[in-house]
Amino acid sequence: MTTTATPYGQDNFGFATEQVHAGESIDGDAGARITPIYLTAGFVFDSFDHAQARFNGDDGGLVYTRYGNPTTAAVEGRLTALEHGVDSLLVSSGQAAITVALLGILKSGDHFLSAPSLYEGSKTLFRENFARFGIEVEFVDDPHDIDDWRRRVRPNTRAVYGETIPNPKNDLIDIGLIADFARDQGLPFVIDSTASTPYLIRPLDHGVSIVVHSASKFLSGHGASLAGVVIDGGTFDWSRYPDKFPQFSTPIGGAGSPTLTEKFGRTAYLQYTRTIIAGRLGPVLSPLNAFLLQQGLETLSLRVAQHSRNALTVARWLEAQPEVASVDYPGLPSNPSHAIAQKYYPRGTGSVFGFTLRGGIGHARILIDALELFSRMSHLGDVRSLVLHPGTTSHAHLTEAERVRLGIFPGLVRLSVGIEDEADLIADLEHAFDVLRSGLGSVVVPATREAAAERGVAVGLPLSA
Ligand SMILES: Cc1ncc(COP(=O)(O)O)c(C=O)c1O
């Protein structure tokens, strides 16, 4: 591909300019303004010697789409710029991004620490699949207590993990505090920033080492495709800990050859994760899906600003309803995470949150079935508003006691608020609450905990609360 330089190349553009221009190139032959979809498995070598040079990485050119593709590379460049990183790797889903990001660091026999509130799919991946690889996860009890993190560090601890805005409880962690702890311990801090996107927070600016996203959500935005991304901040000094992370300090081609950090400097981790982990395990992103992601990224700031505005309006409205026991939205002053939200998320706290109905699962069922504009779906970050009952879906595999410990009460409803007109969203909720109120005869809210226990009714709050 011959390319023409575009105005992009400075580093002083605002977010909206970057989301449209960063990483772009213009195809010199056809003049296509948007990086086209290069749907090709591989790339032609001019000669015998050219093939050898490409395999040797001599000219940095393309070999095979599993290792790189022009469409994918353009989107990776844009994500690197948006997150203030040094390099990015796109893969087939968010789960693939989390997996390859951690396998770029961890090996059998290693242990890593995690914040307790995570996407349930990540928890089962860590507890079950990673355990089968001989990698052990340990969840801290209180992520705000650095002593809790510190006393769990072992000689084989190799990473720290967390999420920016965990769903559905939105119990925010203090990213800078945990980043300082990880740096002191010589551990890379990996964070899943799916629910926040770089528009709301750039975790690398707060000392995080590596960012992952499910790009299937807000980054793509339109619910049409899956994708995942790993973004390297280039700040973690792997060569300082050769015993902990030997993959970066071992000569690549045997004695006398350079190590990964000597050859690639600040992008050593991403190079390793791209070629040795993702390149071999193979969760490659289709260039078609990379193109769809590129289209989504161009309106990211507009969408996320509207998502956050709508979510705050909906959260405020829900908080005023007598049937609602609590709303887990950090943008509300009443929320325990409000101070952290103000510190780290001045642009808003996204649009995926839960609220708990006093009437328990009975009320959740009526309300969810009565909604018309909200789609009943296991997805989030879509332009459309979505609704889910975590207790009987994403968290159904847990015991009742585990759910209660996580705050997944029978009356908990999760929303992913879209970009529709807020008046229409409120009208849909008003209608659903009217249906709920008119049906109170069939689903009676017990007046006291004792009365509820006597009748064995599942109420919105745990009976022990
Ligand atoms: C926070 C978070 N991380 C990762 C994932 C997994 O992403 P994907 O569905 O693209 O594999 C999800 C999916 O809901 C998520 O919410």
The ligand as a Gaussian input file, in Angstrom:
#p B3LYP/6-31G(d) Opt

LIG

0 1
 C      -16.003000      -5.451000      31.121000
 C      -16.021000      -6.513000      30.067000
 N      -14.858000      -7.039000      29.665000
 C      -14.822000      -8.002000      28.714000
 C      -15.968000      -8.487000      28.136000
 C      -15.891000      -9.567000      27.103000
 O      -16.001000      -8.973000      25.840000
 P      -16.434000      -9.779000      24.522000
 O      -17.866000     -10.091000      24.659000
 O      -16.113000      -8.819000      23.415000
 O      -15.587000     -11.004000      24.465000
 C      -17.203000      -7.964000      28.529000
 C      -18.447000      -8.467000      27.937000
 O      -19.542000      -8.122000      28.337000
 C      -17.229000      -6.941000      29.510000
 O      -18.374000      -6.399000      29.937000

